[in-house]
C-alpha cells in the first residue's frame, strides 16, 4: 500500500500533500561529519514517502506501513525525552520546525509514512523519514525553507528528541542528491558541490551488501566515538578534529591515550581520503577511488573499531572477487558495505558473498546494485 492509499485507508480522506526523500549511501567520509570534516555521500533510489493533511487543531498524528499503531501528540507537548520509538523522528521534526519558525494557529496534521529504505542498514532511513516529513509539514504550514533549514530540523529531531548524536551529512545527501552523482559536503561551512560519478561510462557498478545486522545510533557505541573525538579536540586545543592534519598526528599520539589517538587518526586520515577521492573522481581515476574506499574500511576496522566480522567478511570477499575497492558504509556496528566493481563482475560478487557468508554461518546478505538518485521533492 503506497502512502496515498495508506493515508486514505487510515484517515478516511485524501492527503493535501505528498513528499518523498531518499535514503543515502556514503561513498566515503565516515564519522567525519560531527568533527566538522568532509563527506561524500549520494542519494539512493529507495525512498520514504509521506502523505499529509491539515487538521483543525494542534494535534499531530503519524502512522506507518512498517509498524502497527498510531503516534499522537499535541505539538506543544513534543519535547526532548517526551517521545519514544520511531515516532520520535517525525514528531521531532515537527518540534524542530516549530522551534525555529512561526507555525499556524492550528498546526495539527495527519501523516502516513511508507518507505522502501531498509531500517538500520546503514542507508539512513532516519534522514529519509525526517526530510520527507520536513517537506510535507513545511508545505502544510506555508514555510518557505532553505536546504540548511530543512537539514537542521532533521538533525535537531535526531539529536534532541530521539537522542542520537548524529551529524548533518545524511540530511544534506537526502535533500541534494542527483542521479549518477555524489554530494561533496564541507560539514563546517555547509558548502556543497555535486561530483559526477560517471559509473556507466566507466563500466562500473556500486553494490550494497546488507549484512542484516542492525544498529541503533542512540546506543552507546556511536555516542562513545563522538565523545572521544570531542575529548581529543579539547585536549589538543582545537575547535574540532577537522583542524588537525597528518602532521599533527605525532603530537596527538604523544598527548593522548592509545584508544583516543586511534579515533583521531581515523578522522584525520578519513578527511584526507575524502578530498583525495573527489580529486580522483574528477580525474576519472576509478582504481584510485577504489583504493581509498578500501583504506577507509581498514581505518574504521582498526582505528575507529566500528566494523563487525560480517562487515569485514563482506569487504574481504569483494576484494577477492576483483572489486576495485570496498568499505563499510554508515554509522557502523552492523549495516551494509559498498563495493566499487566492474559491472560484469556483479554476478560473481553475489555468488562469492553467498558462499562466504554460508561458510561463516552468517545470515545471507541482501545484495543489490545501488543507483545514485534524486533528492527530496514534492510528489503531489
C-alpha positions as CSV (number, residue, x, y, z in Angstrom):
1,X,0.0,0.0,0.0
2,X,1.5,3.3,-1.0
3,X,1.4,6.4,1.2
4,X,-1.6,8.0,-0.6
5,X,-3.8,4.9,-0.4
6,X,-2.5,4.2,3.1
7,X,-3.4,7.7,4.2
8,X,-6.9,7.3,2.8
9,X,-7.4,3.9,4.5
10,X,-6.1,5.3,7.8
11,X,-7.8,8.7,8.0
12,X,-10.7,8.3,5.6
13,X,-9.8,11.3,3.4
14,X,-7.3,12.3,0.8
15,X,-3.9,13.9,1.7
16,X,-3.3,17.6,1.0
17,X,0.4,17.0,0.1
18,X,2.8,14.1,-0.6
19,X,6.6,14.4,-0.2
20,X,9.3,11.9,-0.7
21,X,13.0,11.8,0.3
22,X,15.7,9.2,-0.4
23,X,18.0,7.2,1.8
24,X,21.7,7.6,1.2
25,X,24.8,5.6,0.9
26,X,28.1,7.2,1.9
27,X,30.8,6.6,-0.7
28,X,33.5,7.8,1.7
29,X,33.8,10.0,4.8
30,X,32.6,8.1,7.9
31,X,32.3,9.8,11.3
32,X,33.9,13.0,9.9
33,X,30.6,15.0,9.8
34,X,30.3,15.7,13.5
35,X,34.0,16.5,13.5
36,X,33.4,19.4,11.1
37,X,35.1,17.4,8.3
38,X,34.4,16.3,4.8
39,X,31.9,13.7,3.4
40,X,30.9,12.3,0.0
41,X,27.5,10.6,0.2
42,X,25.0,10.1,-2.5
43,X,21.2,9.7,-2.5
44,X,19.8,6.3,-3.4
45,X,16.7,5.4,-5.4
46,X,15.0,3.8,-2.3
47,X,12.7,6.4,-0.8
48,X,10.4,7.3,2.1
49,X,7.1,8.9,1.1
50,X,4.9,10.9,3.5
51,X,1.3,11.8,2.7
52,X,-0.1,14.6,5.0
53,X,-3.2,16.7,5.5
54,X,-4.1,19.6,7.8
55,X,-6.1,19.2,11.0
56,X,-8.2,21.9,12.6
57,X,-6.4,21.5,16.0
58,X,-2.8,21.3,17.2
59,X,-2.5,17.5,17.3
60,X,-0.1,15.6,15.2
61,X,-0.9,12.0,14.2
62,X,1.6,9.7,12.4
63,X,1.1,6.2,11.1
64,X,3.4,4.0,9.1
65,X,3.1,0.9,7.0
66,X,6.1,-0.6,8.8
67,X,4.6,-0.8,12.4
68,X,1.1,-1.1,13.9
69,X,-0.5,1.7,15.8
70,X,-0.5,5.5,15.5
71,X,1.6,8.1,17.3
72,X,-0.4,11.1,18.5
73,X,0.7,14.1,20.4
74,X,-0.1,17.8,20.6
75,X,2.6,19.9,19.1
76,X,3.1,21.8,22.3
77,X,3.7,18.6,24.2
78,X,6.6,17.4,22.0
79,X,9.9,17.8,23.7
80,X,13.2,16.1,24.2
81,X,12.5,12.9,26.2
82,X,8.8,13.0,25.6
83,X,8.6,10.7,22.6
84,X,9.7,7.1,22.4
85,X,10.2,4.8,19.4
86,X,10.1,5.5,15.7
87,X,7.5,8.3,16.1
88,X,10.3,10.4,17.7
89,X,11.6,11.1,14.2
90,X,8.5,12.6,12.6
91,X,7.3,14.2,15.7
92,X,10.8,15.5,16.5
93,X,10.9,17.2,13.1
94,X,7.6,18.9,13.8
95,X,9.0,20.1,17.1
96,X,12.3,21.3,15.5
97,X,10.4,23.2,12.8
98,X,8.1,24.9,15.3
99,X,11.1,25.8,17.5
100,X,12.7,27.7,14.6
101,X,9.8,29.1,12.6
102,X,6.3,30.5,13.2
103,X,3.6,28.0,12.5
104,X,-0.1,28.4,12.0
105,X,-2.5,28.8,15.0
106,X,-3.9,25.3,14.2
107,X,-0.7,23.4,13.2
108,X,-2.2,19.9,13.5
109,X,-1.5,17.3,10.8
110,X,-2.2,13.7,10.0
111,X,0.7,11.9,8.4
112,X,1.1,8.5,6.8
113,X,4.6,7.1,6.1
114,X,5.6,4.4,3.6
115,X,9.2,3.5,2.9
116,X,11.4,1.3,0.8
117,X,14.6,2.3,2.7
118,X,15.8,-0.6,4.9
119,X,15.8,0.5,8.6
120,X,19.1,0.2,10.4
121,X,21.0,-1.0,7.3
122,X,23.4,2.0,7.1
123,X,21.3,3.7,4.4
124,X,19.9,6.5,6.7
125,X,16.3,5.6,6.8
126,X,16.1,8.1,9.5
127,X,17.2,11.1,7.3
128,X,14.8,9.9,4.6
129,X,11.9,10.0,7.0
130,X,13.0,13.3,8.5
131,X,13.3,15.1,5.2
132,X,10.1,13.7,3.8
133,X,8.2,14.8,6.9
134,X,10.0,18.2,6.9
135,X,9.0,18.8,3.3
136,X,5.4,17.8,3.9
137,X,5.0,19.9,7.1
138,X,6.7,22.9,5.5
139,X,4.2,22.7,2.7
140,X,1.2,22.4,5.1
141,X,2.4,25.2,7.3
142,X,3.4,27.5,4.4
143,X,7.1,27.6,5.3
144,X,9.5,28.5,2.6
145,X,12.6,26.8,3.9
146,X,16.1,26.5,2.6
147,X,18.1,23.3,2.4
148,X,20.1,24.2,5.5
149,X,16.9,24.9,7.4
150,X,15.3,21.6,6.4
151,X,18.5,19.7,7.2
152,X,18.9,21.3,10.6
153,X,15.3,20.4,11.5
154,X,16.1,16.8,10.8
155,X,19.4,16.9,12.8
156,X,17.8,18.6,15.8
157,X,15.0,16.0,15.8
158,X,17.6,13.2,15.8
159,X,19.9,14.8,18.3
160,X,17.5,16.3,20.8
161,X,14.2,14.3,20.6
162,X,15.5,10.8,19.5
163,X,18.8,11.2,21.4
164,X,21.2,10.1,18.6
165,X,24.2,12.4,18.4
166,X,24.5,12.3,14.6
167,X,25.9,14.9,12.2
168,X,24.4,16.8,9.3
169,X,25.6,14.6,6.4
170,X,22.6,12.4,5.9
171,X,20.0,15.2,5.7
172,X,22.1,17.1,3.1
173,X,22.5,13.9,1.0
174,X,18.8,13.2,1.1
175,X,18.0,16.8,0.1
176,X,20.6,17.4,-2.6
177,X,21.2,14.1,-4.3
178,X,21.3,13.9,-8.1
179,X,21.4,10.9,-10.5
180,X,24.9,9.5,-11.1
181,X,26.5,11.9,-8.7
182,X,27.7,12.3,-5.2
183,X,27.3,15.3,-2.8
184,X,30.6,16.7,-1.5
185,X,29.9,18.5,1.7
186,X,32.1,20.6,4.0
187,X,30.4,20.0,7.3
188,X,31.9,23.1,8.8
189,X,30.9,25.7,6.2
190,X,27.9,23.6,4.9
191,X,29.2,24.4,1.3
192,X,28.3,21.6,-1.1
193,X,29.4,20.6,-4.6
194,X,27.9,17.9,-6.9
195,X,30.6,15.5,-8.0
196,X,29.7,13.4,-11.1
197,X,30.4,9.6,-10.7
198,X,30.1,8.6,-14.4
199,X,29.7,4.9,-13.4
200,X,28.1,3.7,-16.6
201,X,30.7,5.4,-18.7
202,X,33.4,3.6,-16.8
203,X,31.6,0.3,-16.9
204,X,31.4,0.2,-13.1
205,X,28.7,-0.5,-10.5
206,X,28.2,0.2,-6.9
207,X,27.0,-2.8,-4.9
208,X,25.5,-2.7,-1.5
209,X,25.7,-5.8,0.7
210,X,23.3,-5.5,3.7
211,X,24.6,-7.9,6.4
212,X,21.3,-7.9,8.2
213,X,23.0,-6.8,11.4
214,X,21.1,-3.9,12.9
215,X,22.4,-0.9,14.8
216,X,20.8,1.9,16.8
217,X,22.6,5.3,16.6
218,X,21.2,6.2,20.0
219,X,23.1,3.2,21.5
220,X,26.4,3.6,23.2
221,X,29.0,2.8,20.5
222,X,28.2,5.8,18.3
223,X,27.9,8.2,21.2
224,X,31.2,6.9,22.7
225,X,33.0,7.6,19.4
226,X,31.7,11.1,19.3
227,X,32.6,11.8,22.9
228,X,36.1,10.5,22.3
229,X,36.5,12.9,19.4
230,X,35.3,15.9,21.4
231,X,37.6,14.9,24.3
232,X,40.6,14.7,21.9
233,X,39.8,18.1,20.4
234,X,39.7,19.7,23.9
235,X,43.0,18.1,24.9
236,X,44.7,19.1,21.7
237,X,43.4,22.7,21.8
238,X,41.5,22.7,18.6
239,X,37.8,23.5,17.9
240,X,37.3,20.2,16.1
241,X,39.4,17.4,14.7
242,X,38.9,19.0,11.3
243,X,41.6,21.5,12.4
244,X,44.2,18.7,12.6
245,X,46.3,17.5,9.8
246,X,48.5,14.4,9.3
247,X,51.5,16.5,10.5
248,X,49.7,16.8,13.9
249,X,49.4,13.1,14.5
250,X,52.8,12.6,16.2
251,X,51.8,15.2,18.8
252,X,48.4,13.7,19.2
253,X,50.0,10.2,19.8
254,X,52.3,11.7,22.4
255,X,49.5,13.5,24.3
256,X,46.6,11.1,24.1
257,X,45.9,7.6,25.3
258,X,46.1,4.9,22.7
259,X,42.4,4.4,22.0
260,X,41.7,8.2,21.8
261,X,44.7,8.6,19.4
262,X,43.3,5.9,17.1
263,X,40.0,7.6,16.9
264,X,41.8,10.9,16.0
265,X,43.9,9.1,13.4
266,X,40.9,7.7,11.7
267,X,39.1,11.1,11.4
268,X,42.2,13.0,10.2
269,X,43.1,10.4,7.6
270,X,39.5,10.0,6.5
271,X,39.2,13.7,5.8
272,X,42.3,13.4,3.6
273,X,40.8,10.3,1.8
274,X,37.6,12.2,1.0
275,X,39.5,15.1,-0.6
276,X,41.6,12.6,-2.5
277,X,38.6,10.6,-3.7
278,X,36.9,13.8,-5.0
279,X,40.1,14.6,-7.0
280,X,40.3,11.0,-8.3
281,X,36.7,11.1,-9.4
282,X,37.2,14.4,-11.2
283,X,40.2,12.9,-12.9
284,X,38.4,9.7,-13.8
285,X,40.9,7.6,-11.8
286,X,38.5,5.0,-10.6
287,X,41.1,2.5,-9.5
288,X,42.4,5.2,-7.1
289,X,38.9,5.8,-5.9
290,X,38.7,2.1,-5.1
291,X,42.0,2.1,-3.2
292,X,40.7,5.0,-1.0
293,X,37.5,3.1,-0.2
294,X,39.4,0.1,1.0
295,X,41.8,2.2,3.1
296,X,38.8,3.8,4.7
297,X,37.4,0.4,5.7
298,X,40.7,-0.6,7.2
299,X,40.8,2.6,9.2
300,X,37.3,2.0,10.5
301,X,38.2,-1.5,11.4
302,X,41.5,-0.9,13.1
303,X,41.4,2.7,14.4
304,X,37.7,3.5,14.9
305,X,36.7,-0.1,15.7
306,X,33.1,0.1,14.3
307,X,33.1,-2.8,11.9
308,X,31.8,-6.3,12.6
309,X,33.0,-9.8,11.5
310,X,30.2,-9.8,8.9
311,X,31.1,-6.4,7.5
312,X,34.8,-7.4,7.4
313,X,34.0,-10.6,5.6
314,X,31.9,-8.8,3.0
315,X,34.8,-6.4,2.2
316,X,37.4,-9.1,2.1
317,X,35.1,-11.2,-0.2
318,X,34.5,-8.3,-2.5
319,X,38.2,-7.6,-2.9
320,X,39.0,-11.3,-3.5
321,X,36.3,-11.2,-6.2
322,X,38.1,-8.4,-8.1
323,X,36.5,-5.3,-6.7
324,X,38.3,-2.0,-7.2
325,X,37.5,-1.2,-3.6
326,X,35.0,-1.8,-0.8
327,X,34.2,-0.4,2.6
328,X,31.6,-0.4,5.4
329,X,29.1,2.4,4.8
330,X,27.0,4.1,7.6
331,X,27.5,4.5,11.3
332,X,28.9,1.1,11.9
333,X,28.2,-1.8,14.3
334,X,26.2,-3.5,11.6
335,X,24.6,-2.5,8.4
336,X,26.0,-2.5,4.9
337,X,29.1,-2.5,2.8
338,X,29.6,-0.6,-0.5
339,X,31.7,-2.1,-3.3
340,X,33.0,-0.5,-6.5
341,X,33.3,-3.2,-9.1
342,X,33.3,-3.9,-12.8
343,X,29.6,-4.2,-13.7
344,X,30.3,-7.5,-15.4
345,X,31.6,-9.0,-12.2
346,X,28.5,-8.3,-10.1
347,X,27.1,-11.9,-10.5
348,X,30.5,-13.2,-9.4
349,X,30.4,-11.0,-6.4
350,X,26.9,-12.1,-5.5
351,X,27.9,-15.8,-5.7
352,X,31.1,-15.2,-3.7
353,X,29.3,-13.3,-0.9
354,X,26.6,-16.0,-0.6
355,X,29.3,-18.7,-0.3
356,X,31.4,-16.8,2.2
357,X,28.5,-16.0,4.5
358,X,27.2,-19.5,4.4
359,X,30.7,-20.9,5.2
360,X,31.0,-18.5,8.2
361,X,27.5,-19.4,9.5
362,X,26.2,-15.8,8.9
363,X,22.7,-14.9,7.7
364,X,22.8,-14.4,4.0
365,X,23.4,-10.7,3.0
366,X,20.9,-8.8,0.8
367,X,23.0,-7.8,-2.2
368,X,21.8,-5.0,-4.6
369,X,23.2,-2.8,-7.2
370,X,22.6,0.7,-5.9
371,X,21.9,3.6,-8.2
372,X,22.6,7.2,-7.2
373,X,19.3,9.0,-7.4
374,X,17.4,12.3,-7.0
375,X,16.9,14.2,-3.7
376,X,13.8,15.1,-1.7
377,X,10.9,16.7,-3.6
378,X,7.2,17.2,-3.6
379,X,5.3,14.4,-5.2
380,X,1.8,15.8,-5.2
